[in-house]
Amino acid sequence: MSLPIRLILLGTAPILIIAVTIGLGYIDISPPDIYHVLLARFGWPLPDSVDPSFSFVIWEVRLPRILCVAMVGGGLAVSGCVFQSLLRNPLADPYTLGISSGAAFGASLGFVLVLFGWLHPDPWFVPGFAFIGALATLAAVFYLTAPSQQLSSNSLILAGIIVSAILSAAISFIKFLADEQVSAIIFWLMGSFIGKTWRETSVLAGISLPCMAVLMCYTRELDIMSFGERTSDALGIETVKIRKLLLIIASLTTSACVAVSGIIGFVGLIVPHFMRLVLGPHNRLLVPYSFLGGCALLLVADTITRVYLPVELPIGILTALLGGPIFCVIFRKYQLARWRS
């Protein structure tokens, strides 16, 4: 199959999946009814044969959730692609620098503060604390690696491991304090899109889409930096400055995604590898098509948990079950390649 055909198929897949998943759920809605409901939103009359409740189901329940799923999947995949290129590590993902641990700690802290009555309950507290926790973790990682001034891959990964270990202990302590309410923390940590509204979707779009647009503007620099620091410096690329900028923006994207959805693993690891296998190593194609691939993968996973399972599982469980074996294959190939070289 030629490259243009592969690009067209990958580009249209998320659109087709969204078109199909809008009609799937507890109430099945036919494509003609979906078409009429969408037109009615823009002033066209709704035929008498179409149930008026379909408008609420599509516009207020399914569409915000579907768009939220698509943006989270795309954001995690793009961030994973950027991390793998910057760190030159095929096993890197959006959570390599400890972003997930920071978000988990922030969310757990938010749960406990509300539980103990120190804060009044508000739907924005947990996502807000998760976002702040993720950014604070990124700041801590940069602080630990600051003396080297080079932001080397090894120092960044080690700093992420150190911060994650400390935060994991803190999360365990918070779970102990939460006692009977610990199930709410655990459920959030497993990732879910239940009850997502236009408010969460619009906030996520306002943060993640501009960040991803910036990342896509630096694909040329990512390709050059993949040859090593000396080569990129010789070609006039400010390696350290651009690496720090892209790490911050990719982490900001990940933080926004995690704050809205909880922790969803393996999307940012698997999708870039699949796209690299299909499209080749060039980031000018990898980054934008990783976004589309992440959208498609998470939409399919969310549809399975929402429609085809008797009880809606947290989506993080399904992605872990699917991604775990694939990660083992990737790790095995990576080890064999290192041994042969």
C-alpha positions as CSV (number, residue, x, y, z in Angstrom):
1,M,0.0,0.0,0.0
2,S,1.4,3.4,-1.0
3,L,2.2,6.1,1.5
4,P,-0.6,8.5,0.2
5,I,-3.2,5.8,0.6
6,R,-2.0,5.1,4.1
7,L,-2.1,8.8,5.0
8,I,-5.7,9.0,3.7
9,L,-6.8,6.0,5.6
10,L,-5.2,7.1,8.9
11,G,-6.6,10.6,8.4
12,T,-10.2,9.5,7.8
13,A,-10.3,6.8,10.5
14,P,-11.0,9.2,13.5
15,I,-13.8,10.9,11.6
16,L,-15.5,7.6,10.7
17,I,-15.1,6.3,14.2
18,I,-16.7,9.5,15.6
19,A,-19.6,9.2,13.1
20,V,-20.2,5.6,14.2
21,T,-19.8,6.0,17.9
22,I,-22.3,9.0,18.2
23,G,-25.1,6.5,17.4
24,L,-24.0,3.7,19.8
25,G,-25.0,3.5,23.4
26,Y,-27.8,2.5,25.7
27,I,-30.1,4.2,23.1
28,D,-29.1,3.3,19.5
29,I,-29.6,6.2,17.1
30,S,-29.7,5.6,13.3
31,P,-27.4,7.6,11.0
32,P,-30.4,9.5,9.4
33,D,-31.6,10.5,12.8
34,I,-28.1,11.7,13.8
35,Y,-28.0,13.7,10.5
36,H,-31.4,15.4,11.3
37,V,-30.4,16.1,14.9
38,L,-27.1,17.8,13.9
39,L,-28.9,19.9,11.3
40,A,-31.6,20.9,13.8
41,R,-28.9,22.4,16.0
42,F,-28.3,25.0,13.2
43,G,-31.9,25.9,12.7
44,W,-33.2,23.2,10.4
45,P,-36.6,21.7,11.4
46,L,-36.5,18.3,13.2
47,P,-38.8,15.8,11.4
48,D,-41.7,14.3,13.5
49,S,-40.2,10.9,13.0
50,V,-37.2,11.8,15.1
51,D,-37.5,11.5,18.9
52,P,-36.8,15.0,20.4
53,S,-34.8,13.3,23.2
54,F,-32.2,12.3,20.7
55,S,-31.0,15.9,20.5
56,F,-30.2,15.9,24.3
57,V,-28.5,12.5,24.0
58,I,-26.3,13.5,21.1
59,W,-25.4,17.1,22.0
60,E,-25.2,17.0,25.8
61,V,-24.2,13.4,26.6
62,R,-22.3,11.7,23.7
63,L,-20.7,14.5,21.7
64,P,-18.8,16.2,24.6
65,R,-17.6,12.8,25.8
66,I,-16.5,11.7,22.3
67,L,-14.6,14.9,21.6
68,C,-13.0,14.8,25.1
69,V,-11.9,11.2,24.4
70,A,-10.5,12.2,21.0
71,M,-8.5,15.1,22.4
72,V,-7.1,13.1,25.3
73,G,-6.1,10.2,23.0
74,G,-4.5,12.6,20.5
75,G,-2.8,14.7,23.2
76,L,-1.2,11.6,24.9
77,A,-0.1,10.2,21.6
78,V,1.5,13.5,20.4
79,S,3.2,13.9,23.8
80,G,4.5,10.4,23.7
81,C,5.9,10.9,20.2
82,V,7.7,14.1,21.2
83,F,9.1,12.5,24.4
84,Q,10.4,9.5,22.4
85,S,12.1,11.8,19.9
86,L,13.6,14.2,22.5
87,L,14.8,11.6,24.9
88,R,15.8,9.2,22.0
89,N,14.3,6.4,24.0
90,P,11.6,4.2,22.3
91,L,10.3,3.2,25.8
92,A,9.5,6.9,26.8
93,D,5.9,8.0,27.1
94,P,4.0,11.1,28.3
95,Y,4.4,9.9,31.9
96,T,8.2,9.4,31.8
97,L,8.9,12.6,33.8
98,G,6.5,11.6,36.5
99,I,3.5,13.7,35.3
100,S,1.0,10.9,36.1
101,S,2.3,10.6,39.7
102,G,2.1,14.4,40.1
103,A,-1.5,14.5,38.8
104,A,-2.4,11.5,40.9
105,F,-1.0,13.2,44.0
106,G,-2.8,16.4,43.3
107,A,-6.1,14.7,42.6
108,S,-5.8,12.5,45.8
109,L,-5.0,15.7,47.8
110,G,-8.1,17.3,46.4
111,F,-10.3,14.4,47.4
112,V,-9.0,14.4,50.9
113,L,-9.3,18.2,51.4
114,V,-13.0,17.9,50.3
115,L,-13.5,14.8,52.4
116,F,-12.2,16.5,55.6
117,G,-14.3,19.6,54.9
118,W,-11.4,22.0,54.3
119,L,-12.8,22.8,50.9
120,H,-16.4,23.0,49.7
121,P,-17.2,20.3,47.1
122,D,-16.8,21.5,43.5
123,P,-16.5,19.5,40.3
124,W,-13.4,21.5,39.3
125,F,-11.4,20.8,42.5
126,V,-10.0,17.4,41.6
127,P,-9.1,18.3,38.0
128,G,-7.6,21.6,39.2
129,F,-5.5,19.9,41.8
130,A,-4.4,17.2,39.4
131,F,-3.3,19.9,36.8
132,I,-1.3,21.8,39.5
133,G,0.2,18.6,40.8
134,A,1.4,17.6,37.3
135,L,3.0,21.0,36.7
136,A,4.6,21.0,40.1
137,T,6.2,17.6,39.3
138,L,7.5,19.0,36.1
139,A,9.1,21.9,37.9
140,A,10.7,19.5,40.5
141,V,12.2,17.4,37.7
142,F,13.7,20.5,36.0
143,Y,15.0,21.7,39.4
144,L,16.8,18.3,39.9
145,T,18.3,18.4,36.5
146,A,19.2,22.1,36.5
147,P,22.9,21.7,37.6
148,S,23.8,19.8,34.4
149,Q,22.4,22.6,32.1
150,Q,22.1,20.1,29.3
151,L,18.8,18.3,30.2
152,S,20.3,15.0,29.1
153,S,17.9,12.0,28.6
154,N,19.4,10.0,31.4
155,S,19.2,12.8,34.0
156,L,15.6,13.6,33.0
157,I,14.4,10.0,33.2
158,L,16.2,9.4,36.6
159,A,14.7,12.6,38.0
160,G,11.3,11.5,36.9
161,I,11.8,8.1,38.6
162,I,12.9,9.8,41.8
163,V,10.0,12.2,42.0
164,S,7.5,9.4,41.0
165,A,8.8,7.2,43.9
166,I,8.3,10.0,46.4
167,L,4.9,10.9,45.2
168,S,3.8,7.2,45.1
169,A,4.6,7.0,48.8
170,A,2.6,10.3,49.4
171,I,-0.4,8.9,47.5
172,S,-0.3,5.7,49.6
173,F,-0.4,7.9,52.7
174,I,-3.4,9.9,51.4
175,K,-5.2,6.7,50.6
176,F,-4.7,5.6,54.2
177,L,-6.1,8.9,55.4
178,A,-9.1,8.6,53.1
179,D,-10.1,5.3,54.7
180,E,-13.7,4.5,53.4
181,Q,-13.5,7.0,50.6
182,V,-10.4,5.5,49.1
183,S,-12.5,3.9,46.3
184,A,-13.2,7.4,44.8
185,I,-9.4,8.0,44.6
186,I,-8.7,4.6,43.1
187,F,-11.5,5.0,40.5
188,W,-10.1,8.4,39.4
189,L,-6.6,6.9,39.2
190,M,-7.9,4.2,36.7
191,G,-9.1,6.8,34.2
192,S,-12.6,7.4,33.1
193,F,-14.7,9.7,30.8
194,I,-18.0,9.2,32.6
195,G,-20.1,12.4,32.9
196,K,-17.8,14.6,30.8
197,T,-19.6,17.8,29.7
198,W,-18.9,20.7,27.3
199,R,-17.2,22.5,30.2
200,E,-14.4,20.0,30.6
201,T,-14.2,19.5,26.9
202,S,-13.8,23.2,26.2
203,V,-11.2,23.7,28.9
204,L,-9.2,20.7,27.6
205,A,-9.4,22.1,24.0
206,G,-8.3,25.5,25.2
207,I,-5.1,24.1,26.7
208,S,-4.2,21.0,24.7
209,L,-5.0,22.1,21.1
210,P,-2.7,25.2,21.1
211,C,0.1,23.1,22.8
212,M,-0.2,20.4,20.1
213,A,-0.2,23.0,17.4
214,V,3.1,24.4,18.8
215,L,4.6,20.9,18.9
216,M,3.7,20.3,15.3
217,C,5.5,23.4,14.3
218,Y,8.8,22.0,15.7
219,T,8.8,18.7,13.7
220,R,11.8,19.8,11.6
221,E,13.8,20.6,14.7
222,L,12.8,17.2,16.2
223,D,14.1,15.4,13.1
224,I,17.4,17.2,13.3
225,M,17.8,16.7,17.1
226,S,17.3,13.0,16.7
227,F,20.8,12.8,15.1
228,G,22.4,14.0,18.3
229,E,23.3,17.3,20.0
230,R,26.5,17.9,18.1
231,T,24.8,17.6,14.7
232,S,21.9,19.8,15.7
233,D,24.2,22.5,17.1
234,A,26.2,22.4,14.0
235,L,23.0,23.0,11.9
236,G,22.1,26.1,14.0
237,I,19.5,24.5,16.3
238,E,19.5,25.7,19.9
239,T,19.2,22.2,21.3
240,V,18.9,22.9,25.0
241,K,16.5,25.7,24.6
242,I,14.2,23.9,22.2
243,R,14.4,20.7,24.2
244,K,13.3,22.5,27.3
245,L,10.5,24.3,25.5
246,L,9.1,21.1,23.9
247,L,9.4,19.1,27.1
248,I,7.4,21.8,28.9
249,I,4.7,22.0,26.2
250,A,4.4,18.2,25.9
251,S,4.1,18.0,29.7
252,L,1.5,20.7,29.7
253,T,-0.5,18.8,27.2
254,T,-0.2,15.6,29.2
255,S,-1.2,17.5,32.4
256,A,-4.4,18.8,30.8
257,C,-5.3,15.4,29.6
258,V,-4.7,13.6,32.9
259,A,-6.5,16.3,34.8
260,V,-9.7,15.7,32.8
261,S,-9.5,11.9,32.3
262,G,-7.4,10.4,35.0
263,I,-4.4,8.2,34.2
264,I,-4.7,6.3,31.0
265,G,-1.6,4.3,30.2
266,F,0.1,3.0,27.0
267,V,-1.6,5.3,24.5
268,G,1.4,7.6,24.3
269,L,3.7,4.6,24.0
270,I,2.0,2.4,21.5
271,V,0.6,4.9,19.0
272,P,3.9,6.5,18.1
273,H,5.5,3.1,17.6
274,F,2.6,2.0,15.3
275,M,2.8,5.2,13.3
276,R,6.6,4.9,13.0
277,L,6.1,1.4,11.6
278,V,3.5,2.6,9.1
279,L,4.8,6.0,8.1
280,G,8.6,5.9,8.8
281,P,10.7,7.9,11.2
282,H,10.1,11.5,10.1
283,N,8.4,13.6,12.8
284,R,6.7,15.9,10.2
285,L,4.4,12.9,9.6
286,L,4.7,11.1,12.9
287,V,3.5,14.0,15.2
288,P,0.2,14.9,13.3
289,Y,-0.7,11.3,12.5
290,S,0.1,10.2,16.1
291,F,-2.7,12.7,17.1
292,L,-5.1,11.0,14.7
293,G,-4.0,7.5,15.8
294,G,-4.4,8.4,19.4
295,C,-7.9,9.7,18.7
296,A,-8.9,6.5,16.9
297,L,-7.4,4.2,19.5
298,L,-9.0,5.8,22.6
299,L,-12.3,6.2,20.8
300,V,-12.4,2.5,20.1
301,A,-11.4,1.7,23.7
302,D,-14.0,4.0,25.1
303,T,-16.7,2.6,22.8
304,I,-15.9,-0.9,24.0
305,T,-16.1,0.1,27.7
306,R,-19.3,2.2,27.1
307,V,-21.3,0.0,24.7
308,Y,-20.1,-3.6,24.6
309,L,-19.3,-4.4,28.2
310,P,-22.1,-5.3,30.7
311,V,-20.6,-2.8,33.2
312,E,-18.6,0.3,32.1
313,L,-15.0,-0.3,33.1
314,P,-12.5,2.6,33.8
315,I,-10.9,3.0,30.4
316,G,-7.4,2.8,32.0
317,I,-8.0,-0.8,32.8
318,L,-8.7,-1.7,29.1
319,T,-5.8,0.3,27.7
320,A,-3.5,-1.4,30.3
321,L,-4.8,-4.9,29.3
322,L,-4.3,-4.1,25.6
323,G,-1.1,-2.1,25.9
324,G,0.8,-4.4,28.4
325,P,1.5,-7.2,26.0
326,I,2.4,-4.8,23.2
327,F,4.8,-3.0,25.6
328,C,6.4,-6.3,26.3
329,V,7.0,-6.9,22.5
330,I,8.4,-3.3,22.1
331,F,10.7,-3.8,25.1
332,R,11.9,-7.2,23.8
333,K,12.6,-5.7,20.3
334,Y,14.5,-2.8,21.9
335,Q,16.7,-5.2,24.0
336,L,17.4,-7.4,21.0
337,A,18.4,-4.4,18.9
338,R,20.8,-3.1,21.6
339,W,22.3,-6.6,22.0
340,R,22.9,-6.9,18.2
341,S,24.5,-3.5,18.0
